[in-house]
Amino acid sequence: MLDSQLLWLIVSWLVYFGLHSLLASIGAKQYVAQRWPRAMPAYRLVYNGLAVVLLAVPLWLSLAGSGPWLWRWSGVAFYLSLILSLAALAGFLWSLKFYDLSEFVGLRQLREHNASVDDQEQFQLSPLHRRVRHPWYFFALVIVWTRDMNAPMLVTAILITLYFIIGSRLEEQKLIRYHGEIYRRYRERVPGLVPLPWKFLRDADVQALTGDRE
């Protein structure tokens, strides 16, 4: 039977994931656009702010959780886990140069009074997106699974992994709505969460996918 510590941790993550997905949905955006149209330019910015603030609760419960260690990296494994986590962090920071951060955060929508429900980002393939459809999720999973694990951390790692699997599929339904057949073809060619050495897009493949958009 789960103790109260783990139960509250699971509840906090489920509430967080539920709110995060609900507020990201097209239905929620359409509701706000219909009821409070003047608030829509700030929607993306408020959404991201809430995502960061609310994340503090399950993260604190994960890191403050007690209990015996299930495993701790030591010796060569410690250095390997450290290298992997630092490489994932470096990859994330490098990937930022390929995103319109003003658009992603929501500052551009607020500045330009853009009240559109649909995302405005154009379909483009960064070097990372040629190998995995969701590079940020991949980097996050590397960082999560290279931690030392007690029961709270393991529960957190499992729940985050499940959410990325489910959330990425929900996100891709929106991407198909925005980008249509081009994204369907892209999804067939590139893995979703974990890069595979034999499955990636070469320059000619990118041109074949995006040529009709250029």
C-alpha positions as a Markdown table, in Angstrom:
| # | Residue | x | y | z |
|---|---|---|---|---|
| 1 | Met | 0.0 | 0.0 | 0.0 |
| 2 | Leu | 1.3 | 3.4 | -0.9 |
| 3 | Asp | 2.4 | 5.7 | 2.0 |
| 4 | Ser | 1.1 | 9.2 | 2.2 |
| 5 | Gln | 4.3 | 10.7 | 0.9 |
| 6 | Leu | 4.1 | 8.8 | -2.4 |
| 7 | Leu | 0.4 | 9.3 | -2.7 |
| 8 | Trp | 0.7 | 13.1 | -2.4 |
| 9 | Leu | 3.5 | 13.0 | -4.9 |
| 10 | Ile | 1.5 | 11.1 | -7.5 |
| 11 | Val | -1.6 | 13.3 | -6.9 |
| 12 | Ser | 0.5 | 16.5 | -7.4 |
| 13 | Trp | 2.0 | 15.2 | -10.7 |
| 14 | Leu | -1.4 | 14.1 | -12.0 |
| 15 | Val | -2.9 | 17.4 | -11.2 |
| 16 | Tyr | 0.0 | 19.2 | -12.8 |
| 17 | Phe | -0.1 | 17.1 | -15.9 |
| 18 | Gly | -3.9 | 17.4 | -16.2 |
| 19 | Leu | -3.9 | 21.2 | -15.9 |
| 20 | His | -0.9 | 21.5 | -18.2 |
| 21 | Ser | -2.6 | 19.5 | -20.9 |
| 22 | Leu | -6.0 | 21.1 | -20.4 |
| 23 | Leu | -4.7 | 24.6 | -20.7 |
| 24 | Ala | -2.7 | 23.7 | -23.8 |
| 25 | Ser | -5.7 | 22.2 | -25.5 |
| 26 | Ile | -7.4 | 24.0 | -28.4 |
| 27 | Gly | -10.7 | 23.8 | -26.6 |
| 28 | Ala | -9.4 | 25.8 | -23.6 |
| 29 | Lys | -8.0 | 28.4 | -25.9 |
| 30 | Gln | -11.2 | 28.7 | -27.9 |
| 31 | Tyr | -13.2 | 29.1 | -24.6 |
| 32 | Val | -10.9 | 31.9 | -23.5 |
| 33 | Ala | -11.1 | 33.5 | -26.9 |
| 34 | Gln | -14.9 | 33.5 | -26.9 |
| 35 | Arg | -15.3 | 34.6 | -23.3 |
| 36 | Trp | -12.4 | 37.0 | -22.8 |
| 37 | Pro | -11.0 | 37.8 | -26.3 |
| 38 | Arg | -8.9 | 40.7 | -24.9 |
| 39 | Ala | -7.0 | 38.2 | -22.8 |
| 40 | Met | -5.8 | 36.0 | -25.6 |
| 41 | Pro | -2.6 | 37.9 | -26.5 |
| 42 | Ala | -1.4 | 37.1 | -23.0 |
| 43 | Tyr | -2.6 | 33.4 | -23.0 |
| 44 | Arg | 0.7 | 31.8 | -24.0 |
| 45 | Leu | 2.7 | 34.0 | -21.6 |
| 46 | Val | 0.4 | 33.2 | -18.7 |
| 47 | Tyr | 0.3 | 29.5 | -19.6 |
| 48 | Asn | 4.1 | 29.3 | -19.5 |
| 49 | Gly | 4.3 | 31.2 | -16.3 |
| 50 | Leu | 1.8 | 28.9 | -14.6 |
| 51 | Ala | 3.6 | 25.9 | -15.9 |
| 52 | Val | 6.8 | 27.0 | -14.2 |
| 53 | Val | 5.2 | 28.1 | -10.9 |
| 54 | Leu | 3.0 | 25.0 | -10.5 |
| 55 | Leu | 5.9 | 22.7 | -11.3 |
| 56 | Ala | 7.5 | 23.8 | -8.0 |
| 57 | Val | 5.1 | 21.6 | -5.9 |
| 58 | Pro | 5.7 | 18.1 | -7.5 |
| 59 | Leu | 9.4 | 18.9 | -7.9 |
| 60 | Trp | 9.7 | 19.8 | -4.2 |
| 61 | Leu | 7.9 | 16.7 | -3.2 |
| 62 | Ser | 10.2 | 14.6 | -5.4 |
| 63 | Leu | 13.4 | 16.1 | -4.2 |
| 64 | Ala | 12.4 | 16.4 | -0.5 |
| 65 | Gly | 11.1 | 12.8 | -0.4 |
| 66 | Ser | 12.8 | 10.4 | 1.9 |
| 67 | Gly | 13.4 | 6.7 | 1.8 |
| 68 | Pro | 16.2 | 4.3 | 1.1 |
| 69 | Trp | 18.1 | 4.6 | -2.2 |
| 70 | Leu | 17.0 | 2.1 | -4.8 |
| 71 | Trp | 20.2 | 2.8 | -6.6 |
| 72 | Arg | 23.0 | 5.4 | -6.7 |
| 73 | Trp | 25.4 | 5.8 | -9.5 |
| 74 | Ser | 29.0 | 5.2 | -8.4 |
| 75 | Gly | 32.4 | 4.6 | -10.0 |
| 76 | Val | 32.4 | 4.6 | -13.8 |
| 77 | Ala | 28.6 | 4.7 | -13.8 |
| 78 | Phe | 28.6 | 8.0 | -11.9 |
| 79 | Tyr | 30.9 | 9.7 | -14.4 |
| 80 | Leu | 28.9 | 8.3 | -17.3 |
| 81 | Ser | 25.6 | 9.5 | -15.8 |
| 82 | Leu | 27.2 | 12.9 | -15.2 |
| 83 | Ile | 28.4 | 13.2 | -18.8 |
| 84 | Leu | 25.0 | 12.2 | -20.1 |
| 85 | Ser | 23.2 | 14.7 | -18.0 |
| 86 | Leu | 25.6 | 17.5 | -18.9 |
| 87 | Ala | 25.4 | 16.6 | -22.5 |
| 88 | Ala | 21.6 | 16.7 | -22.4 |
| 89 | Leu | 21.7 | 20.1 | -20.7 |
| 90 | Ala | 24.2 | 21.4 | -23.3 |
| 91 | Gly | 22.0 | 20.0 | -26.1 |
| 92 | Phe | 18.9 | 21.8 | -24.7 |
| 93 | Leu | 20.8 | 25.1 | -24.5 |
| 94 | Trp | 22.1 | 24.6 | -28.0 |
| 95 | Ser | 18.6 | 23.8 | -29.3 |
| 96 | Leu | 17.4 | 27.2 | -28.1 |
| 97 | Lys | 19.0 | 28.9 | -31.1 |
| 98 | Phe | 16.6 | 27.1 | -33.4 |
| 99 | Tyr | 13.5 | 28.3 | -31.7 |
| 100 | Asp | 11.7 | 31.7 | -31.8 |
| 101 | Leu | 11.9 | 32.2 | -28.1 |
| 102 | Ser | 9.8 | 35.3 | -28.1 |
| 103 | Glu | 7.1 | 33.3 | -29.9 |
| 104 | Phe | 7.5 | 30.3 | -27.7 |
| 105 | Val | 7.3 | 32.2 | -24.4 |
| 106 | Gly | 4.4 | 34.4 | -25.6 |
| 107 | Leu | 6.0 | 37.8 | -25.6 |
| 108 | Arg | 5.5 | 38.3 | -29.3 |
| 109 | Gln | 1.8 | 37.5 | -29.1 |
| 110 | Leu | 1.4 | 40.0 | -26.2 |
| 111 | Arg | 3.5 | 42.7 | -28.0 |
| 112 | Glu | 1.7 | 42.3 | -31.3 |
| 113 | His | -1.8 | 41.9 | -29.7 |
| 114 | Asn | -2.1 | 38.6 | -31.5 |
| 115 | Ala | -5.3 | 36.9 | -30.3 |
| 116 | Ser | -5.1 | 33.8 | -32.6 |
| 117 | Val | -6.1 | 30.5 | -31.0 |
| 118 | Asp | -3.7 | 28.6 | -33.3 |
| 119 | Asp | 0.1 | 28.6 | -32.7 |
| 120 | Gln | 2.0 | 30.8 | -35.1 |
| 121 | Glu | 5.3 | 28.8 | -35.4 |
| 122 | Gln | 6.2 | 27.7 | -38.8 |
| 123 | Phe | 7.2 | 24.1 | -39.6 |
| 124 | Gln | 11.0 | 23.9 | -39.8 |
| 125 | Leu | 13.5 | 21.2 | -39.1 |
| 126 | Ser | 16.5 | 22.0 | -36.9 |
| 127 | Pro | 19.5 | 19.6 | -36.8 |
| 128 | Leu | 18.0 | 18.0 | -33.7 |
| 129 | His | 14.5 | 17.6 | -35.3 |
| 130 | Arg | 16.1 | 15.6 | -38.1 |
| 131 | Arg | 16.8 | 12.8 | -35.5 |
| 132 | Val | 14.0 | 13.1 | -33.0 |
| 133 | Arg | 10.6 | 14.8 | -33.2 |
| 134 | His | 10.7 | 16.0 | -29.6 |
| 135 | Pro | 14.3 | 16.8 | -28.6 |
| 136 | Trp | 13.4 | 18.7 | -25.4 |
| 137 | Tyr | 11.5 | 15.7 | -24.1 |
| 138 | Phe | 14.5 | 13.4 | -25.0 |
| 139 | Phe | 16.9 | 15.7 | -23.1 |
| 140 | Ala | 14.6 | 15.9 | -20.1 |
| 141 | Leu | 14.3 | 12.1 | -20.0 |
| 142 | Val | 18.1 | 11.7 | -20.1 |
| 143 | Ile | 18.4 | 14.1 | -17.1 |
| 144 | Val | 15.6 | 12.4 | -15.2 |
| 145 | Trp | 16.9 | 8.9 | -15.6 |
| 146 | Thr | 20.5 | 9.7 | -14.8 |
| 147 | Arg | 19.6 | 10.8 | -11.2 |
| 148 | Asp | 20.1 | 8.7 | -8.1 |
| 149 | Met | 16.8 | 7.0 | -7.3 |
| 150 | Asn | 14.8 | 6.6 | -4.2 |
| 151 | Ala | 11.1 | 5.8 | -4.3 |
| 152 | Pro | 9.9 | 9.4 | -4.8 |
| 153 | Met | 12.4 | 10.0 | -7.6 |
| 154 | Leu | 11.5 | 6.7 | -9.3 |
| 155 | Val | 7.8 | 7.5 | -9.2 |
| 156 | Thr | 8.6 | 11.0 | -10.6 |
| 157 | Ala | 10.7 | 9.5 | -13.4 |
| 158 | Ile | 8.0 | 7.0 | -14.4 |
| 159 | Leu | 5.2 | 9.5 | -14.3 |
| 160 | Ile | 7.2 | 12.1 | -16.4 |
| 161 | Thr | 8.1 | 9.4 | -18.9 |
| 162 | Leu | 4.4 | 8.3 | -19.3 |
| 163 | Tyr | 3.3 | 11.9 | -19.6 |
| 164 | Phe | 5.9 | 12.6 | -22.3 |
| 165 | Ile | 4.6 | 9.5 | -24.2 |
| 166 | Ile | 1.0 | 10.5 | -23.9 |
| 167 | Gly | 1.6 | 14.3 | -24.2 |
| 168 | Ser | 3.7 | 14.0 | -27.3 |
| 169 | Arg | 0.9 | 12.2 | -29.0 |
| 170 | Leu | -1.7 | 14.8 | -28.0 |
| 171 | Glu | 0.7 | 17.5 | -29.1 |
| 172 | Glu | 1.2 | 15.9 | -32.5 |
| 173 | Gln | -2.5 | 15.9 | -33.1 |
| 174 | Lys | -2.4 | 19.7 | -33.0 |
| 175 | Leu | 0.7 | 19.7 | -35.2 |
| 176 | Ile | -1.1 | 17.7 | -37.8 |
| 177 | Arg | -4.0 | 20.2 | -37.6 |
| 178 | Tyr | -1.5 | 23.1 | -38.1 |
| 179 | His | 0.8 | 21.5 | -40.7 |
| 180 | Gly | -1.2 | 18.7 | -42.3 |
| 181 | Glu | 0.3 | 16.1 | -44.5 |
| 182 | Ile | 3.8 | 17.4 | -44.2 |
| 183 | Tyr | 3.9 | 16.6 | -40.5 |
| 184 | Arg | 2.4 | 13.1 | -41.1 |
| 185 | Arg | 5.2 | 12.4 | -43.5 |
| 186 | Tyr | 7.8 | 13.7 | -41.1 |
| 187 | Arg | 6.3 | 11.6 | -38.3 |
| 188 | Glu | 6.8 | 8.5 | -40.4 |
| 189 | Arg | 10.4 | 9.2 | -41.0 |
| 190 | Val | 11.7 | 10.4 | -37.5 |
| 191 | Pro | 11.4 | 8.7 | -34.1 |
| 192 | Gly | 9.4 | 10.5 | -31.4 |
| 193 | Leu | 11.2 | 10.5 | -28.1 |
| 194 | Val | 14.4 | 8.5 | -28.5 |
| 195 | Pro | 16.8 | 9.0 | -31.5 |
| 196 | Leu | 17.6 | 5.9 | -33.5 |
| 197 | Pro | 21.0 | 5.8 | -35.3 |
| 198 | Trp | 19.4 | 4.4 | -38.5 |
| 199 | Lys | 16.4 | 6.6 | -38.6 |
| 200 | Phe | 17.0 | 10.3 | -39.4 |
| 201 | Leu | 16.6 | 12.8 | -42.2 |
| 202 | Arg | 19.4 | 13.7 | -44.6 |
| 203 | Asp | 19.5 | 17.0 | -46.4 |
| 204 | Ala | 17.8 | 15.5 | -49.4 |
| 205 | Asp | 15.0 | 14.1 | -47.2 |
| 206 | Val | 14.5 | 17.6 | -45.6 |
| 207 | Gln | 14.3 | 19.1 | -49.1 |
| 208 | Ala | 11.8 | 16.5 | -50.2 |
| 209 | Leu | 9.6 | 17.2 | -47.1 |
| 210 | Thr | 9.8 | 21.0 | -47.1 |
| 211 | Gly | 10.4 | 21.8 | -50.7 |
| 212 | Asp | 6.7 | 22.5 | -51.3 |
| 213 | Arg | 6.8 | 25.1 | -48.5 |
| 214 | Glu | 9.9 | 26.9 | -49.7 |
